[in-house]
């Protein structure tokens, strides 16, 4: 049996470009699958780990590259008197709310804690928690993820003059006074013991395996159609 195949020039070029794009998209989803799987494993390790009890132990875990995002904590801290606090928009049912971020210090290290949720109608008159004296921050460690290019374009712009932000450290200036901004504490209301906090797993889908198969399948289907078209016009045959 002898194969006869005479490719259509322009169709071959177009199909080759399309297949290259489809394979690239499938490979990109494969790498996303690897990243998302590792990320979810880190989250699961963090949420099930024993609560941290000091900012120093938290920073040590970060330096050792241990997963800490969403980990439970209970840290003794004090507010930084005279330092500016910030309001960040908080998506929530029942109206418009703002998350109040207060600078605090523990063991000589300054960072931020999300202390309270403030309704929009009381934002201008909100006084905040006491600005002096010890306080216990019981909640979850949260990592600040830098915004990507498209997120910067689509994200609502901050209005510093009105203390309106739409992301933690959105302008990048919150750490100008020496405060750490790579992580912050998301305080849980009415809980004093971190061991009593519920495990907080974020709802993150991992559908990249299906996406990968979809793009690769499109490449295979396109290749099949390519050969069928050649066969129908007599450019592909066996003799």
C-alpha positions in Angstrom: 0.0 0.0 0.0 1.3 3.4 -1.0 0.3 6.7 0.5 -0.4 9.7 -1.7 -0.6 13.1 0.1 -0.5 16.5 -1.4 -1.1 19.2 1.2 -3.1 22.3 0.4 -0.5 25.1 1.0 -2.7 27.8 2.7 -4.9 25.4 4.6 -1.8 23.7 5.9 -0.3 27.0 7.1 -3.5 28.0 8.8 -4.0 24.6 10.5 -0.4 24.5 11.6 -0.8 27.9 13.3 -4.1 26.9 14.9 -2.7 23.6 16.2 0.4 25.4 17.6 -1.9 27.8 19.5 -4.2 25.0 20.8 -1.2 22.9 22.0 0.3 26.0 23.7 -3.0 26.6 25.5 -3.2 23.0 26.6 0.4 23.1 27.8 -0.3 26.3 29.7 -3.3 24.6 31.4 -1.1 21.7 32.3 1.3 24.1 34.1 -1.6 25.8 35.8 -2.8 22.4 36.9 0.5 21.7 38.5 0.6 25.1 40.2 -3.0 24.9 41.5 -2.6 21.4 42.8 0.5 22.4 44.8 -1.3 25.6 46.0 -4.3 23.7 47.3 -2.0 21.2 49.0 -0.3 24.2 50.7 -3.6 25.6 51.8 -4.7 22.3 53.2 -1.5 22.0 55.2 -1.9 25.6 56.5 -5.5 25.3 57.6 -5.0 22.1 59.4 -1.8 23.1 61.2 -1.8 24.1 64.9 -2.5 27.9 65.4 0.5 30.2 65.6 0.8 32.3 68.8 3.2 35.0 67.9 4.2 37.3 65.0 7.8 36.0 65.3 6.7 32.4 64.9 4.7 33.5 61.9 7.6 35.2 60.3 9.8 32.2 61.0 7.4 30.0 59.2 7.4 32.4 56.3 11.2 32.4 56.1 11.2 28.6 56.2 8.8 28.7 53.2 6.1 26.9 55.1 2.5 27.4 54.0 0.8 29.9 56.2 -2.0 31.5 54.1 -5.3 30.8 55.9 -3.5 29.5 59.0 -5.2 30.2 62.4 -3.4 32.6 64.7 -3.8 34.2 68.1 -1.3 37.0 68.6 -0.8 39.6 71.3 -0.4 43.1 69.8 -0.7 46.8 70.4 -2.1 49.5 68.1 0.4 51.9 66.6 -0.7 55.2 68.0 -1.0 58.0 65.4 -0.4 55.7 62.4 -3.0 55.9 59.6 -5.6 53.2 59.2 -7.3 52.2 56.0 -10.7 51.2 54.7 -10.9 48.5 52.0 -14.1 47.6 50.2 -15.5 44.3 51.3 -17.9 42.4 49.0 -20.8 41.3 51.3 -24.5 40.8 51.2 -26.8 43.3 52.8 -25.1 46.6 51.7 -21.8 48.2 51.2 -19.1 47.4 53.8 -15.5 48.4 54.4 -12.8 46.4 56.1 -10.9 48.5 58.6 -7.2 47.8 58.5 -5.3 49.0 61.6 -1.5 49.1 61.9 -0.4 47.1 65.0 2.9 46.0 66.5 4.1 42.8 68.1 7.5 42.1 69.5 8.8 45.3 67.9 7.5 44.4 64.4 4.8 46.4 62.7 2.1 45.0 60.4 -1.6 45.3 59.6 -4.7 43.6 61.0 -8.2 43.7 59.5 -10.1 44.6 62.7 -13.7 45.3 61.8 -16.3 45.5 59.1 -17.9 48.9 58.8 -21.2 49.8 57.0 -20.8 52.5 54.4 -23.3 54.8 56.1 -21.1 54.8 59.3 -17.7 54.9 57.7 -17.2 58.6 58.0 -18.0 58.6 61.8 -16.3 55.3 62.6 -13.8 55.8 65.4 -12.2 52.3 65.3 -10.9 50.2 68.2 -8.9 51.7 71.1 -5.6 53.2 69.8 -3.7 52.3 73.0 -3.3 49.2 75.2 -2.8 45.5 74.5 -5.1 43.6 72.2 -5.5 40.0 71.1 -5.6 39.3 67.3 -7.4 36.0 66.8 -8.1 35.1 63.2 -6.4 33.9 60.0 -3.2 34.8 58.3 -3.7 36.2 54.9 -1.2 36.6 52.1 -1.3 39.7 50.0 -1.2 38.6 46.3 0.2 41.2 44.0 -2.2 42.4 41.3 -1.6 41.2 37.7 -1.6 43.5 34.7 -5.2 43.0 33.8 -6.4 43.2 37.4 -4.7 46.6 37.7 -6.6 47.7 34.6 -10.0 46.4 35.8 -9.8 47.0 39.5 -11.6 50.1 40.8 -9.1 52.9 41.5 -8.5 54.0 45.1 -9.3 57.4 46.4 -6.7 58.0 49.2 -8.2 61.5 50.0 -11.5 59.7 51.0 -9.7 56.6 52.5 -11.3 54.3 49.9 -9.3 51.3 48.7 -10.4 48.2 46.8 -7.4 45.9 47.7 -5.0 45.6 50.6 -2.1 48.0 50.1 -3.5 48.9 46.7 -1.3 52.0 46.3 1.8 50.2 47.6 2.5 52.9 50.2 1.0 51.3 53.3 4.4 49.9 54.3 6.2 53.2 54.0 6.4 53.5 57.8 8.2 50.1 58.1 5.1 47.9 58.4 5.1 44.4 56.8 2.7 44.2 53.9 3.3 40.8 52.5 1.0 39.2 55.1 -1.7 40.5 57.4 -4.1 39.1 60.1 -7.8 38.8 59.2 -9.3 39.1 62.7 -12.4 36.9 63.5 -15.0 38.7 65.6 -16.0 37.4 69.0 -13.4 34.6 69.1 -10.6 34.7 71.7 -9.0 31.3 71.2 -7.6 30.4 67.8 -8.2 26.7 68.5 -11.9 27.4 68.5 -11.8 29.0 65.1 -13.3 26.9 62.3 -10.9 25.6 59.6 -11.3 28.1 56.8 -10.7 26.5 53.4 -11.2 28.9 50.4 -13.5 27.6 47.7 -11.0 27.4 44.8 -11.8 25.3 41.8 -9.2 23.2 40.1 -10.6 22.5 36.6 -7.4 22.9 34.7 -7.2 19.2 33.9 -10.5 19.5 32.0 -9.3 22.7 30.3 -6.1 21.0 29.3 -7.9 18.0 27.7 -10.3 20.4 25.9 -7.5 22.3 24.2 -5.6 19.2 23.2 -8.9 17.6 22.0 -9.5 20.7 19.8 -6.1 20.2 18.3 -6.7 16.5 17.5 -10.2 17.3 16.0 -8.7 20.1 13.8 -6.1 17.7 12.6 -8.7 15.0 11.8 -10.8 17.6 9.8 -7.7 18.7 8.0 -7.0 15.2 6.7 -10.7 14.6 5.9 -10.8 17.7 3.7 -7.7 16.4 1.8 -9.2 13.0 1.4 -12.4 14.4 -0.1 -10.6 16.4 -2.8 -8.4 13.5 -3.7 -5.2 14.9 -2.1 -5.0 12.1 0.4 -5.4 8.5 -0.7 -3.9 5.0 -0.4 -3.2 3.0 -3.5 
